[in-house]
Amino acid sequence: MSLAHTAAEYMLSDALLPDPSSSRAKGLQLELPSDRLLKFVTVGLPLCLVSLAFAREFSAGSQISCFSPTNFTGKQSAYADTACWDSLIHHSFDTEGRAVTKSLWALKVFPYSLLVVAVLMYLPYLLWRYAATPALHSDLLFIIDELDKSYNRSVRLVQHMRKVQQASAEPERFWEEYERARQERYFEFPLLERYLTCKQHAHTLVFIYVLRNLLLLLFLAATCLYLVFLHLNIFFQDEFSCSIKTGLLQAEPHIPPFIPCKLVFFSVFQLISLSLGSVYILLIPVVIYNALQLCQWDKGLLSIYEMLPAFDLLSRRMLTCPLNDLNVILLFLRANISELTSFGRLNAVSALREATANKEDIDTVIDFMTLLAGLETTKPKH
């Protein structure tokens, strides 16, 4: 019998979690995987496309090609190209023969507008980083540490129960005391549960997270509308009539009133705008899905920890409206599940609990570990 008790003692000692290392604080993920992907695409894609546009401009040289008159010299043709590129005004006539001008300056500033788009897409990330990340980091460190400590307290409690049961002359008296202690909640660890309850009534993190997604959704929609405006008004016209008869050249008789010009980079800008608009349209449902995650609870993680004694945040129906900070913290706990060592242990115990034949005798991890410690022969069956 002493050999069985020694084996049970070793088993319970091995079940204890080691002290957390200092690298846990550095290894916490303070962004959800979907948010990290959104940041990478929404900020990186316009920067990549604008670099391609600038590379095309530097490699191709002049971005415009004008059909100058044959009597123009090389310097005069170069001057005509430069003047038309600086003005980018299309001259035409309406049905009544009146002169109409149309500015094409949006094409000239299009690469720089992509830089503005990248900056705008980075703003929601900065909002989350400086407004929510410090508090979230502290919450995650405390909750992860307390969950692991609650698991260790439960194991130590089992060790103590074994020693008390071995020293008890009346086993049934011991189990009566154990049931009374459970009913009077002597096993509860109220600090963590009350902290989670307090976070259930806070709304700072959820407000910042929703605001972040709304800003991102607004910037995505604004960028798509801007690209649609360019395509409807400008991106269908790669040729225009340019007038260089201005300033000192206005009185020159040998200069024609208009010369035809063609935009060399036009097809590249069309491809860039279509690629960016298509990707951003596909990302809009992802942003909406991220925001809608807060409309339901992630009860899987807390349900595992309800195996611990008196940890009944779910069973007491304390989870009401999911739009609060606790739900945000649960999402990030799920993202940092590798840092939560006790979750894997309890998950394994839960799987064994599900496979146990006499499920009615096992309702907490204390019961299960007590059975493993060899006390099931003395526990009265209900």
Contacts in CASP RR format, 6 or more apart in sequence:
PFRMAT RR
TARGET T0000
AUTHOR 0000-0000-0000
METHOD contacts of the structure
MODEL  1
MSLAHTAAEYMLSDALLPDPSSSRAKGLQLELPSDRLLKFVTVGLPLCLV
SLAFAREFSAGSQISCFSPTNFTGKQSAYADTACWDSLIHHSFDTEGRAV
TKSLWALKVFPYSLLVVAVLMYLPYLLWRYAATPALHSDLLFIIDELDKS
YNRSVRLVQHMRKVQQASAEPERFWEEYERARQERYFEFPLLERYLTCKQ
HAHTLVFIYVLRNLLLLLFLAATCLYLVFLHLNIFFQDEFSCSIKTGLLQ
AEPHIPPFIPCKLVFFSVFQLISLSLGSVYILLIPVVIYNALQLCQWDKG
LLSIYEMLPAFDLLSRRMLTCPLNDLNVILLFLRANISELTSFGRLNAVS
ALREATANKEDIDTVIDFMTLLAGLETTKPKH
4 374 0 8 1.000
5 162 0 8 1.000
5 166 0 8 1.000
8 162 0 8 1.000
8 372 0 8 1.000
8 373 0 8 1.000
8 374 0 8 1.000
9 159 0 8 1.000
9 162 0 8 1.000
11 372 0 8 1.000
11 373 0 8 1.000
12 155 0 8 1.000
12 158 0 8 1.000
12 159 0 8 1.000
12 162 0 8 1.000
12 369 0 8 1.000
12 373 0 8 1.000
13 159 0 8 1.000
15 155 0 8 1.000
15 345 0 8 1.000
15 369 0 8 1.000
16 152 0 8 1.000
16 155 0 8 1.000
16 156 0 8 1.000
17 148 0 8 1.000
17 151 0 8 1.000
17 152 0 8 1.000
17 341 0 8 1.000
17 342 0 8 1.000
17 345 0 8 1.000
20 144 0 8 1.000
20 145 0 8 1.000
20 148 0 8 1.000
20 341 0 8 1.000
24 141 0 8 1.000
24 144 0 8 1.000
24 339 0 8 1.000
25 137 0 8 1.000
25 141 0 8 1.000
27 339 0 8 1.000
28 137 0 8 1.000
28 140 0 8 1.000
28 141 0 8 1.000
28 336 0 8 1.000
28 339 0 8 1.000
29 332 0 8 1.000
29 335 0 8 1.000
29 336 0 8 1.000
30 129 0 8 1.000
30 133 0 8 1.000
30 136 0 8 1.000
30 137 0 8 1.000
30 140 0 8 1.000
30 332 0 8 1.000
31 39 0 8 1.000
31 128 0 8 1.000
32 290 0 8 1.000
32 331 0 8 1.000
32 332 0 8 1.000
32 335 0 8 1.000
33 335 0 8 1.000
34 286 0 8 1.000
34 289 0 8 1.000
34 290 0 8 1.000
35 128 0 8 1.000
35 290 0 8 1.000
37 286 0 8 1.000
38 216 0 8 1.000
38 283 0 8 1.000
38 286 0 8 1.000
38 287 0 8 1.000
38 290 0 8 1.000
39 121 0 8 1.000
39 122 0 8 1.000
39 125 0 8 1.000
41 279 0 8 1.000
41 283 0 8 1.000
42 121 0 8 1.000
42 216 0 8 1.000
42 219 0 8 1.000
42 220 0 8 1.000
42 280 0 8 1.000
42 283 0 8 1.000
43 118 0 8 1.000
43 121 0 8 1.000
43 122 0 8 1.000
43 125 0 8 1.000
44 118 0 8 1.000
45 275 0 8 1.000
45 276 0 8 1.000
45 279 0 8 1.000
46 114 0 8 1.000
46 115 0 8 1.000
46 117 0 8 1.000
46 118 0 8 1.000
46 121 0 8 1.000
46 276 0 8 1.000
47 114 0 8 1.000
47 115 0 8 1.000
47 118 0 8 1.000
49 114 0 8 1.000
49 272 0 8 1.000
49 275 0 8 1.000
49 276 0 8 1.000
50 111 0 8 1.000
50 112 0 8 1.000
50 114 0 8 1.000
50 115 0 8 1.000
50 118 0 8 1.000
52 268 0 8 1.000
52 272 0 8 1.000
53 110 0 8 1.000
53 111 0 8 1.000
53 114 0 8 1.000
53 265 0 8 1.000
53 268 0 8 1.000
53 269 0 8 1.000
53 272 0 8 1.000
54 111 0 8 1.000
56 265 0 8 1.000
56 268 0 8 1.000
57 63 0 8 1.000
57 111 0 8 1.000
57 265 0 8 1.000
60 264 0 8 1.000
60 265 0 8 1.000
62 81 0 8 1.000
62 85 0 8 1.000
62 264 0 8 1.000
63 85 0 8 1.000
63 263 0 8 1.000
63 264 0 8 1.000
63 265 0 8 1.000
64 81 0 8 1.000
64 84 0 8 1.000
64 85 0 8 1.000
64 261 0 8 1.000
64 262 0 8 1.000
64 263 0 8 1.000
64 264 0 8 1.000
65 81 0 8 1.000
65 261 0 8 1.000
65 262 0 8 1.000
65 264 0 8 1.000
66 77 0 8 1.000
66 80 0 8 1.000
66 81 0 8 1.000
66 84 0 8 1.000
66 242 0 8 1.000
66 259 0 8 1.000
66 260 0 8 1.000
66 261 0 8 1.000
66 262 0 8 1.000
67 259 0 8 1.000
67 260 0 8 1.000
67 261 0 8 1.000
67 262 0 8 1.000
68 76 0 8 1.000
68 77 0 8 1.000
68 80 0 8 1.000
68 259 0 8 1.000
69 254 0 8 1.000
69 255 0 8 1.000
69 256 0 8 1.000
69 259 0 8 1.000
71 254 0 8 1.000
72 80 0 8 1.000
79 244 0 8 1.000
80 242 0 8 1.000
80 244 0 8 1.000
80 259 0 8 1.000
81 261 0 8 1.000
83 242 0 8 1.000
83 244 0 8 1.000
83 246 0 8 1.000
84 242 0 8 1.000
84 244 0 8 1.000
84 259 0 8 1.000
84 261 0 8 1.000
85 108 0 8 1.000
87 242 0 8 1.000
87 243 0 8 1.000
88 103 0 8 1.000
88 104 0 8 1.000
88 105 0 8 1.000
88 107 0 8 1.000
88 108 0 8 1.000
88 240 0 8 1.000
89 101 0 8 1.000
89 102 0 8 1.000
89 103 0 8 1.000
89 104 0 8 1.000
89 240 0 8 1.000
89 242 0 8 1.000
89 243 0 8 1.000
90 101 0 8 1.000
90 102 0 8 1.000
90 103 0 8 1.000
90 104 0 8 1.000
90 237 0 8 1.000
90 240 0 8 1.000
90 241 0 8 1.000
90 242 0 8 1.000
91 99 0 8 1.000
91 100 0 8 1.000
91 101 0 8 1.000
91 240 0 8 1.000
91 241 0 8 1.000
91 242 0 8 1.000
91 243 0 8 1.000
91 258 0 8 1.000
92 99 0 8 1.000
92 100 0 8 1.000
92 101 0 8 1.000
92 102 0 8 1.000
92 241 0 8 1.000
93 99 0 8 1.000
93 100 0 8 1.000
94 100 0 8 1.000
102 240 0 8 1.000
104 234 0 8 1.000
104 237 0 8 1.000
104 240 0 8 1.000
104 263 0 8 1.000
106 113 0 8 1.000
106 230 0 8 1.000
106 233 0 8 1.000
106 234 0 8 1.000
107 234 0 8 1.000
107 235 0 8 1.000
107 263 0 8 1.000
107 265 0 8 1.000
107 266 0 8 1.000
107 269 0 8 1.000
110 230 0 8 1.000
110 269 0 8 1.000
110 272 0 8 1.000
110 273 0 8 1.000
113 226 0 8 1.000
114 272 0 8 1.000
114 276 0 8 1.000
117 219 0 8 1.000
117 223 0 8 1.000
117 276 0 8 1.000
120 219 0 8 1.000
120 222 0 8 1.000
120 223 0 8 1.000
121 216 0 8 1.000
121 219 0 8 1.000
123 215 0 8 1.000
123 219 0 8 1.000
124 212 0 8 1.000
124 213 0 8 1.000
124 215 0 8 1.000
124 216 0 8 1.000
124 219 0 8 1.000
125 212 0 8 1.000
127 208 0 8 1.000
127 211 0 8 1.000
127 212 0 8 1.000
127 215 0 8 1.000
128 208 0 8 1.000
128 209 0 8 1.000
128 212 0 8 1.000
131 208 0 8 1.000
132 204 0 8 1.000
132 205 0 8 1.000
132 208 0 8 1.000
132 209 0 8 1.000
135 204 0 8 1.000
135 205 0 8 1.000
136 205 0 8 1.000
136 328 0 8 1.000
136 329 0 8 1.000
136 332 0 8 1.000
139 199 0 8 1.000
139 325 0 8 1.000
139 329 0 8 1.000
140 329 0 8 1.000
140 332 0 8 1.000
140 333 0 8 1.000
140 336 0 8 1.000
142 195 0 8 1.000
143 192 0 8 1.000
143 195 0 8 1.000
143 196 0 8 1.000
143 329 0 8 1.000
143 333 0 8 1.000
144 333 0 8 1.000
144 336 0 8 1.000
144 339 0 8 1.000
144 340 0 8 1.000
146 189 0 8 1.000
146 191 0 8 1.000
146 192 0 8 1.000
146 195 0 8 1.000
147 192 0 8 1.000
147 305 0 8 1.000
147 340 0 8 1.000
147 342 0 8 1.000
147 343 0 8 1.000
148 340 0 8 1.000
148 341 0 8 1.000
148 342 0 8 1.000
150 189 0 8 1.000
150 192 0 8 1.000
150 305 0 8 1.000
150 308 0 8 1.000
150 311 0 8 1.000
150 342 0 8 1.000
151 308 0 8 1.000
151 342 0 8 1.000
151 345 0 8 1.000
151 346 0 8 1.000
152 342 0 8 1.000
153 189 0 8 1.000
154 308 0 8 1.000
154 309 0 8 1.000
154 365 0 8 1.000
154 366 0 8 1.000
154 369 0 8 1.000
155 369 0 8 1.000
157 187 0 8 1.000
157 309 0 8 1.000
157 366 0 8 1.000
158 366 0 8 1.000
158 369 0 8 1.000
158 370 0 8 1.000
158 373 0 8 1.000
161 178 0 8 1.000
161 366 0 8 1.000
161 370 0 8 1.000
161 375 0 8 1.000
162 370 0 8 1.000
162 373 0 8 1.000
162 375 0 8 1.000
164 174 0 8 1.000
165 171 0 8 1.000
165 174 0 8 1.000
165 375 0 8 1.000
165 378 0 8 1.000
168 174 0 8 1.000
171 378 0 8 1.000
171 379 0 8 1.000
172 378 0 8 1.000
172 380 0 8 1.000
174 378 0 8 1.000
175 378 0 8 1.000
175 379 0 8 1.000
175 380 0 8 1.000
181 187 0 8 1.000
182 309 0 8 1.000
182 310 0 8 1.000
182 364 0 8 1.000
185 310 0 8 1.000
187 309 0 8 1.000
187 310 0 8 1.000
187 366 0 8 1.000
188 309 0 8 1.000
188 310 0 8 1.000
188 311 0 8 1.000
189 308 0 8 1.000
189 309 0 8 1.000
189 310 0 8 1.000
189 311 0 8 1.000
192 311 0 8 1.000
193 310 0 8 1.000
193 311 0 8 1.000
193 312 0 8 1.000
193 313 0 8 1.000
196 313 0 8 1.000
196 326 0 8 1.000
196 329 0 8 1.000
197 313 0 8 1.000
197 318 0 8 1.000
199 324 0 8 1.000
199 325 0 8 1.000
199 326 0 8 1.000
199 329 0 8 1.000
200 318 0 8 1.000
200 319 0 8 1.000
200 320 0 8 1.000
200 324 0 8 1.000
200 325 0 8 1.000
200 326 0 8 1.000
201 324 0 8 1.000
202 324 0 8 1.000
202 325 0 8 1.000
202 326 0 8 1.000
203 323 0 8 1.000
203 324 0 8 1.000
203 325 0 8 1.000
204 325 0 8 1.000
205 325 0 8 1.000
205 328 0 8 1.000
205 329 0 8 1.000
206 294 0 8 1.000
206 323 0 8 1.000
206 324 0 8 1.000
206 325 0 8 1.000
206 327 0 8 1.000
206 328 0 8 1.000
209 291 0 8 1.000
209 294 0 8 1.000
209 328 0 8 1.000
210 291 0 8 1.000
210 294 0 8 1.000
213 287 0 8 1.000
213 288 0 8 1.000
213 290 0 8 1.000
213 291 0 8 1.000
214 291 0 8 1.000
216 287 0 8 1.000
217 284 0 8 1.000
217 287 0 8 1.000
217 288 0 8 1.000
217 291 0 8 1.000
220 280 0 8 1.000
220 283 0 8 1.000
220 284 0 8 1.000
220 287 0 8 1.000
221 284 0 8 1.000
223 276 0 8 1.000
223 277 0 8 1.000
223 280 0 8 1.000
224 277 0 8 1.000
224 280 0 8 1.000
224 281 0 8 1.000
227 273 0 8 1.000
227 276 0 8 1.000
227 277 0 8 1.000
230 273 0 8 1.000
231 270 0 8 1.000
231 273 0 8 1.000
235 266 0 8 1.000
235 269 0 8 1.000
235 270 0 8 1.000
235 273 0 8 1.000
238 262 0 8 1.000
238 263 0 8 1.000
238 266 0 8 1.000
238 267 0 8 1.000
239 260 0 8 1.000
239 261 0 8 1.000
239 262 0 8 1.000
239 263 0 8 1.000
240 260 0 8 1.000
240 261 0 8 1.000
240 263 0 8 1.000
241 258 0 8 1.000
241 259 0 8 1.000
241 260 0 8 1.000
241 261 0 8 1.000
242 258 0 8 1.000
242 259 0 8 1.000
242 260 0 8 1.000
242 261 0 8 1.000
243 257 0 8 1.000
243 258 0 8 1.000
243 259 0 8 1.000
244 255 0 8 1.000
244 259 0 8 1.000
245 252 0 8 1.000
245 255 0 8 1.000
245 256 0 8 1.000
245 257 0 8 1.000
249 255 0 8 1.000
293 331 0 8 1.000
294 322 0 8 1.000
294 323 0 8 1.000
294 327 0 8 1.000
294 328 0 8 1.000
294 331 0 8 1.000
295 322 0 8 1.000
295 323 0 8 1.000
296 322 0 8 1.000
297 319 0 8 1.000
297 322 0 8 1.000
297 327 0 8 1.000
297 330 0 8 1.000
298 327 0 8 1.000
298 330 0 8 1.000
298 331 0 8 1.000
298 334 0 8 1.000
299 314 0 8 1.000
299 319 0 8 1.000
301 330 0 8 1.000
301 333 0 8 1.000
301 334 0 8 1.000
301 337 0 8 1.000
301 343 0 8 1.000
302 313 0 8 1.000
302 314 0 8 1.000
302 330 0 8 1.000
303 314 0 8 1.000
304 343 0 8 1.000
304 346 0 8 1.000
304 347 0 8 1.000
304 350 0 8 1.000
305 311 0 8 1.000
305 343 0 8 1.000
305 346 0 8 1.000
306 312 0 8 1.000
306 313 0 8 1.000
306 314 0 8 1.000
306 315 0 8 1.000
307 346 0 8 1.000
307 349 0 8 1.000
307 350 0 8 1.000
307 353 0 8 1.000
307 364 0 8 1.000
307 365 0 8 1.000
307 368 0 8 1.000
308 346 0 8 1.000
308 364 0 8 1.000
308 365 0 8 1.000
309 364 0 8 1.000
309 365 0 8 1.000
309 366 0 8 1.000
313 319 0 8 1.000
319 326 0 8 1.000
333 340 0 8 1.000
337 343 0 8 1.000
346 365 0 8 1.000
349 365 0 8 1.000
349 368 0 8 1.000
349 369 0 8 1.000
352 368 0 8 1.000
353 359 0 8 1.000
353 362 0 8 1.000
353 368 0 8 1.000
356 362 0 8 1.000
356 368 0 8 1.000
358 381 0 8 1.000
360 382 0 8 1.000
361 367 0 8 1.000
361 371 0 8 1.000
361 376 0 8 1.000
361 379 0 8 1.000
361 381 0 8 1.000
361 382 0 8 1.000
362 368 0 8 1.000
362 371 0 8 1.000
370 376 0 8 1.000
370 379 0 8 1.000
371 379 0 8 1.000
END
